[in-house]
């Protein structure tokens, strides 16, 4: 984030703090509770949101060198990402073209020159080309050039790897992340995310809809009560700015130390040292920046169930830990982040069960919760669902 934007946001937060308010929109809004209960809607979300949109599947530092690879299975399409021998990042459907066996069962690896199917040993190079198969005489009429791995659109930017889990149509342009992210791309460049190092990932599985997981990140109204004994004491009470680009939102919530900047010259102001900068990246990810590190929260439906989901919490740090003390520092940081998440999700699981109680036909989003309205309006637009009014 450039310094002019930081100063503007800090002044906005000062104003909210002085007037004991926060970012507000004109009216309350509503969303159907059935969005969290309907298996058919989940199938539409999986078919549209997790196939037709760019999804963050990993980090550039996981695939630094030729032959480094990672796999990803949570979109419903098995994905293989690999750095080829020329240093080009590639993504493929992780399926052998012979009989549909999963080609690479491992989560990640390094320095591979080829991938060999565990079923019949068909082999592929890191550019996805079919190298050969045992007993080739059995496939004398096969046109090998048509049997390479099925490529997927992939891009690496800001230290993140994005894949759209649907092959490009003929003549279709590659992923345009700058256009997709809009002004947030400039923010991420300013943070230096492309220089950060992937540290580790915690996996959290809970009995709640995947969108309900996302919801917990898109407002700070709940901090005072849900996180009273953990992270809330660090923050002013919902002193939060709100900005939007398309389906993506930016929320910046002020820490108590932000007010110390009032006595310092503007040239020394730094928003990341005194706030949590949060980006809701449609359709399923949240990226945060605070202090000297970032975090990615990626949420997916689990087991094709409407009431189960998985969250991957990944830490991005300035440099790889060189000592055990440094590693323990970042381990502790990741555990603290997960503690706050578990506080949210314990409430979320009870909410999930309560959606079918009949207490409410809709959830209500206050004027101070605009991120939720933006998110669910874009979800419903993407899957072609029209809104309904609440019944009181």
Secondary structure, 3 states (H helix, E strand, C coil): CCHHHHHHHHHHHHHHHHCCCCCCCCCCEEEEHHHHCCHHHHHHHHHHHHHHCCEEEEEHHHHCCCCCEEEECCCCCCEEEEECCCCCEEEEECECCCCCCECCCCCEECCCCEEECCCCCCEEECCCCEEECCCHHHHCCCCHHHCCCCEEEEEEECCEEEEECCCCCCCCCCCCHHHHHCHHHHHHHHHCHHHCEEEEEEEEEECCCHHHHHHCCCCCCCHHHHCCCCCHHHEEEEEEEEEEECCEEEEEEEEHHHHHHHHCCHHHCCHHHCEEEEEEECCCEEEEEECCEEEEEEEEEECCEEEEEEEEEEEEECCCCCCHHHHHHHHHHHHHHHHHHHHHHHHHHHHHHHHHHCCCCEEEECCCCHHHHHHHHHHHHHHCCCCCCCCC
